[in-house]
Amino acid sequence: MNNFFDNQRILNLIWKRKFHFVVVGLVAIVLSALFSGPKFIQPKFKSTARIYPTNIWEFSNESETEQMLEIVNSRDIKLKMFDAFELDKVYRINREDPHYLTYMLDIYGENVSAGKTEFETVEIKVMDYDPQRASDMCDSIIHFYNLKVREMHRVKNYEMMQISQTGLDRKYSELDSLMEKMNDIRKKYQILDYTEQVPEVTRGYMNALAEGRGSAGDTKKIQELYGNLSEKGTDAFWLESRMDFLVSVIDSLTVQHEVYRSEYEKEITYCHVVEHPVPADKKSYPVRWLIVAFSTVSAVFLALLLFLLFDYRKKE
């Protein structure tokens, strides 16, 4: 075996068997061209789309593009694609098979891919036997992506809307309770506005005492109101302050609630389509020249090994 791979021997053998190699090469070309044809390998067509994220939130350390990629590659979207295009029929997988989902996900992964480009867009590639279906699948992935993000945002906005509504209900309930107490003080003690009444009543009361003006009845009313302010004035002042504070809180919560409601109800898209998918006018798989070239080289190399082995045995 020392001279089995001797260069000179190999060159001599190639020259000696040159016609055999030509025949082997020609046969390999013919057979590989035949078996790589559409009768044996069903051609596939590729459709691509490029999308750029917009109107989405960033989570943790993910960029918007990485978040988009996570959603596009999510199982939820894959399952929607299975149903929308009846891919079980396309991929010839029986729905009753216990490993149906595993097979579908594997074949789908071989034909559909999404990845981030150097320009931070997400490129979606779909291979299918039907060029129109490949293009439609690209469009549907974008559509399902928008629906998925909208659903995620709506769930979050609905939660925040419910929280803000609960806060509003609680504050309104507290405000009603305070107003009821304040109305009771106003009826029983004639304290309408503590801040405004205190200086006026105090001034009138002091003047009446100092100058002795007015009837005894008027003086008695002023004394009574003055006494009411002394007894219930602090309560009235606290109630007024608390009510003013609650009104400002309610205003703030109302604004928040309306923002969350607006976000919940709006219908927007969450990507810019940089490159729209179109039906391919030329197949992308199989690459026949590559199959022919590889098959021919492999056949000629195998023939060389066989001829070397036969020649070596003859010399033994």
C-alpha angles and dihedrals in degrees: 000000000000093000097033093106096032108149095221091049091050093050092049091049092050091051091046093048097035094123091050090053090049091052092047090049093049093047090049091050093050095045095043091047090050098046093044090056125107092264090067105022117038108224121239129211125213127221123184137192133183123208134181122210122246138163093022133123125242116238123204110318096331119121119228090255092051090049090050090050091052091053096043089052094044120124091236091066092043091055091049089052091051091056098038095054099026088236091175087073093043093050092036096235120151112234090213092059110113089225094046096122094047092051093045094050091048095050092041089052090053093052103033126050139163127194142165118259127214089259093058095253124126115239117206118200124189126185118195142154090243116057092206092051091049090054092045091050090055090051092047093052088056090046093049090046090057091048092049094051091044090052091049092049092045093052091052095043091047090053091050091045090054091047092050090046091052089050091049093049091050094048093046090051091051091046091052090051092050092046090052091053091044092051090050090054091047093053098043101035104024091233102150101160117004096196093051098037101049098068094040096048092043092051093047092046094050093047092050092051094045099046100028091226127154133033124300089250094057091046090050091052091050090049091048093050090045089052091048091052090050092049103038103014094098091051091048092048092050092048092049092048092047092048092050090050092049091050090054091047091049090050090052094046090047091055090049092047092052091049092052091045090051091049091047095051101040122106110213138143124247101211143048112229104225095175121022118213119249132186110268118241093202132047120250098195135084103026096211098191090055092050091047093047094047093045093049094048091046092049094048092047092049090049089051091053092048093048090048090051094048092047093049092051092049090055091051 
